[in-house]
C-alpha cells in the first residue's frame, strides 16, 4: 500500500460501479423537483449574468469543461465563462514563469492569483454565480444538487482508494466540501469529506447541505 504526497492511499479501487447512482430514484426525484422550482425565478439573473459576460469580454457566454461523473462517465460541465479565451496558454506561461504558483496549482488545482480570470469572472467566482448553469447538468441527469465537486480525469488519482466513493455518486453543484471551508481546506481533506458524504448519505443530509450553502455563499467562505 502506497501513499501519495497528500496522504491519500493510492491504488485502484474495486469495481464495477453500481448502475444506480448514490441515492437512487429518491435523490434523483429530489434533484429534478428542486431544480425545476428554482430555475424559473433564477432566469432573470441568468440573463443578466449572460449579458454582463457578453459586454465585458470576447468569447462565448458559457464554458463547457469535460468532467468525470458517476461510474467514470465523462460529461460537459457547464459554467458561465469567467476566463479569457486563451486561458490554457496563459496558465501554461504563468506556471512556467512562477514556480510558487506552479506548486500551488499542483497541490490544489487552484490559484489565488489566477491570470486567466476576467474582471467580471472574479465576481462570478467569488459569488459562485459562474456555477448556475450546472442546474441544466442536474436536469440532464449528469449532476446532482449535492455531491462531490466534479473533477477532471487527471484528478482522480488524488482520490486513491477513495475514488470508489467519488464514482458511485453524481457530482454536485454544492456539497460537504463547499460548506466546510472550500478552498481553505486541503485537497486531502476534500477527498475525506467526499468519502464521508458517500458513506453517510441521506436526503435529510442533502437538504441540510443545501441550507448551509446559502450562508456559505453570502459569506463567500473559501471562494477564490
N, C-alpha and C positions, 0 to 999 in steps of 0.2 A: 504494500500500500504506500503510495507516494502523496506528497502534499505540494501544491503549487505555492507561489510566494505570497498568496493572500491567505494561506492557511486552510484552503478548501481541499478536501480529498479529491484527487484526480484519478478517475477510472471510468470505464464505460458502464453505465447503469444497466440493469436488466430490462428486457422488453418482452413482448411487444407492448405498445401503449394501448390503454383501453379505448374502445371505439367511441364511447361517450366521454365527453369532457367532464371535468370536475363539476359536480353539482347536477349533472344530467338535465332533464327537461324542466325541473323546478327552477334552477338557476337561469336557464335559457329563457323561460317564460317571463321571469322577473326582469331580465335584461331588456327584452323586447317591449314589455309594458312600460317600464320607466323611461326608456329611450324615446318611445313614441310620445309619451306625455310631456317630456321636456323639450322635444325638438321644435314644436310649434312656437312656444314663447321665446326660444333661442334664435329663431330665424332672423329677426331684425338685427340682432347682434352679429350673427354670421355674415349678413350682408354688409354691415358697417366695417367689419374687420377686412372683408374681401376688398372693399373699396379703398381702404387705407393702404393695403398692400399694393394694389394696382397703381395708386397715385404716388407711392413713395419710392418704388424701385422697379427696374426692369425684371421681367421674368414671370412665370406662372403664379397664380394665386395659391394653388395647392401644391404640396410636395408629397410624392409617394415614395416611401422607402421600404425595401424588402426586409421583412422581419420574419421570425420563426414563431409559428403558432402551435396549437395543440397537435401532438403527435409528430412534431418536426416539420409540418407542412408550412411552406413559405407563403406569405401574402403581402400585399401592398398596404402598408400602414399610412394613413393619411394625416397630414398636418397642414396648417396654414404655413406657407413658406416664410421662414424667418431668416434665411441666409441669402447671400449673393449667389448669382447663377453659377459662378466658377468656384464654388465652395471647396470642392475636393482639392483643387490645385492650390488654393490659398492655405488650406490646412497643411498640405504636404510641405509647402515652402516655409510656413511658420514653425512647424515642428523641427524641420531641418536646421533652422536658424536659432531655435530656442530649446536647449537641452532640458531645462527645468519644465517647460511646457510639455515636452515630449514625455517626460517621466510622469507628469500629472495625467496626461492622456492615456498612457499605458496602464496606470493604476485605476482610473475611474471612468475612462471613456468620455470625460467631460473636461472643459477648460473654463477656468474662472474668468479669463480674458480672451474670448473667442473672436478672432479677427474675421470670421465668416459671417457673423451675425449683423443684420442691418439695424438701423436705429429703431424702426417700428418693431423689428424682430426681438429686440431686447425687452421691450414692453410686453410683447405677446408671450415670451418665455417666462418672464418674471411673474406674470399673471396666470400662466398656463392656458391662455386663450388659444395658443397655437395648436392645442390638442383637441379642440372642439370637433373638428371634422371626423375624429375617431368614433363619434356616435354612429356614423354610417358604417364603419367597420363592425360595430356591435350589431346593428340591424342586419348586416350581411352574414352574421354568424362567425366572423373571423376573430372577434374580440369579445370581451365581457366588460361590463361596467367596472367590476372589481376583479383583480387578479394580478399576477406578476407583470411587471412592465415588459413590453415586447423587446426582445433582443435580436441582434443580427447574428448570423451564423458563427462568426468568429468569437462571439462572446460566450457561446455555450460551454466551451471548455472550462470557463471560470466556475461553472457550477459543479464540475466533477461528478461525484456520485449523487449530488443533489439535483442533477439535471432531470432526473425522473420526476421530481416534484414540479419543475417548470413545465415539462412537456405533457403532463397529464391535465393541465388547465388551459383554458383560453386566456391569452394575455389580457390585462385590464387597463382601462383608462386611468383608474386610480387603484390603490392597493395598500397593503400594510406598510410597505416601504415608504410611500408618499406621506402617510400620516405619522411616520415615525422619524422624520428628520430629512428624508430625501437625500439631497446632495451633501448634507452634513454627516452622513454615515458612510462607512467604508463599503467597498463592493462585497467583501466577505459577509458583512452584516446584512446587506441586501439579499444575498443568497440565503442566509439563515432565516430571514424574515419570509422569503418565498416558501421555504420548506415548512415553516411554522403555519403559514396560511393554508398550504395544501393539506397538511395533516389535521388542521382544526377547522376546516371549512364548515360553515352553516349559513343559511340565509339570514339569520339574525346577525351573524358576524359581518356579512356583506353590508347589511343595512347600517350597522354601526360605523363601518369604514366610510360609507358614503356620507353620513352625517358628520364624521370627523374631518372629511375632506374639505368641507365648506370653510371652517375657521382656519384650516391649514393654508388654503388658497388666499383668504383675506389677509392673513399674516405674512403671506409669501414666504412661508417657512421652508428653508432649504432649497429654494428655487434659484437657478442660475440661467 
